[in-house]
Amino acid sequence: MTDADKNTIIAIWNDLVLRKRLEDAPYGLSQQELLAIRQNDELQRFMGNTPAFTSTRDQLAQRLEVL
């Protein structure tokens, strides 16, 4: 497994152990571990910014209301 694969797994599963280590001993983390935490933060921001699912019918109805 490559480092990129490991970072992806950590980013998706939000490795709480890694976050705990960041709180307890931040200078003990490797560059790869810090990168994984940053990727997780970016993923969380992205997921928070995506709009909720709206059906195509509802989207069309909203467009018609605007016109």
N, C-alpha and C positions, 0 to 999 in steps of 0.2 A: 504494500500500500504506500502510495506516495504521500508527501507532506500536504499536497493540495487536497488529496482525498481525505486525509485526517482533518484538515481545516474545514472542509465541507461538512463532514460528519459532526464536528464540534459546533459549527455555525448553525446547523439544522437542529441539533438536539440541545443546544444551550447548556454546555457542560458546567454544571453548578460547582463541581469540584475545582475547576479552573478558576471560576469567579471567587471562590472561597480563598484559594491560594493567592489571588490578586489582592484581596483584602488583608490577608495575614502577612505575606512576604512578597510585595510587588517586585522587588529587585531580583528575586529568585526565578522569575519566569523567563523562558527563552523567547527569542524573537518570534518563533513560530507560534508559541502559545499566546503572545500578545496579538499577533496577527489574527489568530482564531477568534479571540475576544472581540477585536475590532470588526471582523466580518460578521459576527453574531449581532453586534450592535447595529450594523448597517442593515442586516436582514430584518431585524426587529423594526427599525424605522421605516423600511420599505413596506413591510406588512401592515404597519399602522397607517401608512399614507394611501394604501390602495382602497378605492371605494368599495362599498359592499356590493354584492352581486345584484344586478338589476336585469330583469328579463328584457329581451328585445322588444316585446310588446310595450312594456313600461317605458323604455327609452324612446320609442316612437311616439307614445302618448305625451311624454314630456316635451318633445320637439314640437309637436302640434300645438301644445299649450302656449309655447313661446311665440309661435307665429300668430 
